[in-house]
Amino acid sequence: MKYSIIVPVYNRPDEVDELLQSLCDQTAKDFEVLIVEDGSQRDCKAVVDKYGDRLDVKYFMKQNSGPGQSRNYGAERASGEYLLILDSDVVLPTGYLEAVDRSIISSPSPIVAFGGPDAAHPSFTPVQKAISYSMTSFFTTGGIRGGKAKLDKFYPRSFNMGIRRDVYLQLGGFSKMRFGEDIDFSYRIVEAGYQPRLFPEAWVWHKRRTDFRKFFRQVYNSGIARINLEKRHPGTMKLVHLLPTVFTVGVSGLILISAVGRALMHYVDRDQFYWMCFAPWIPIILYSMLICIDSTIKNRSLKVGLLSIPAAFVQLMGYGLGFIESWWKRCVLKQDEFTAFEKNFYK
């Protein structure tokens, strides 16, 4: 068998149903599926059983230990030459596995690790499309999440990642990090002398979060993980990783200047501080217009374009605030990773 598809799941039976249906529709068929239930209260066993006669699918239930350890659990029980790591909230186009196979076969050098980009499905809600835009646009993330144009080299993410099984086991799989564990694993792949490849044609539809509150928590945790990753892999932090924090501090500073200007206008000469009230909003408005226009064109929807404005600010400032908290706890207070975030991740 060539491919083992490993999917950790936590309380998402409906998403697993959609993913398994998309796997039934694959044009390439040489694969098995391992669903690893990570201590869910709402398990998906009934959903998996429904596909038992259509897919080579195996279901496992284990105690909650996080997505990384659940992937390791599946990898130990897989039999494919390559392990394909997917998140439960993705849906695959019919040619996904064929694109992976074609990219591996046509490569002039052996492929050890790889990954692909993600996109928003036409059926996604406007909020989901806006969130997808904010996570993939050059104007928000620098295009580092699987796109062609990027400010940093490509590192596979766990929503769409592949690696040869023997190398996976050799490296010990994912660490016990609850967030950023996929980038940690990608760094260790590179440190072991392998270079992950981007397969642009092997893309997935990725739902991500369904509202801005859940999305904020996701990117906040990603910001926390960035400092933890730098501590584990010194020198891996690049300029692009600092931009959300610079954006957060900059926007907060502009809003503060405007608030001070408005306060001064009540006590001092009105015209003297008029500029302080309105000038700070100019760069914020210009950036919002850029996001709206670009997203509207790409999504062919003004509604999605407008929703992309708060999505972009949530993405950048959520990440930036998480980064600042992690920097304070890890670099200033000198707390270790598990102590600093015990309440968040390591209960």
Number of C-alpha atoms within 10 A of each C-alpha: 12 14 23 26 23 27 26 25 26 18 16 17 20 12 19 24 20 16 20 23 16 16 25 16 15 16 14 16 16 15 21 21 23 23 24 25 26 23 17 17 10 12 17 23 16 10 16 20 14 12 15 12 8 13 18 15 18 18 16 15 16 12 10 13 16 21 26 21 21 25 25 20 19 24 24 12 13 21 16 20 15 24 28 28 25 22 22 26 20 25 27 24 17 16 17 22 23 17 18 21 16 14 19 18 12 10 9 8 8 9 19 19 26 25 25 25 24 23 17 23 17 10 8 15 15 21 21 25 28 27 28 24 27 25 24 20 21 17 15 20 21 18 19 23 22 22 18 14 13 16 15 15 12 21 26 26 24 22 23 23 25 28 22 19 23 15 17 21 13 10 14 12 22 22 17 15 21 18 22 23 23 23 18 22 22 25 20 17 21 13 11 12 8 15 17 22 20 21 20 16 16 23 22 21 21 23 22 20 17 15 13 17 10 12 19 21 17 18 23 24 22 20 30 26 24 24 26 25 21 14 16 13 14 10 9 13 15 11 10 16 21 15 17 23 21 14 15 19 16 14 18 13 13 20 18 15 19 21 15 14 21 18 14 17 16 10 8 11 10 13 9 11 18 15 14 22 20 16 13 20 15 11 12 15 12 11 14 18 15 15 24 24 19 16 25 19 12 13 18 12 15 15 15 24 28 20 22 28 23 19 28 25 19 22 26 25 24 24 28 26 20 24 25 18 16 25 18 15 18 20 14 9 11 11 14 14 21 15 12 18 16 11 9 10 16 15 8
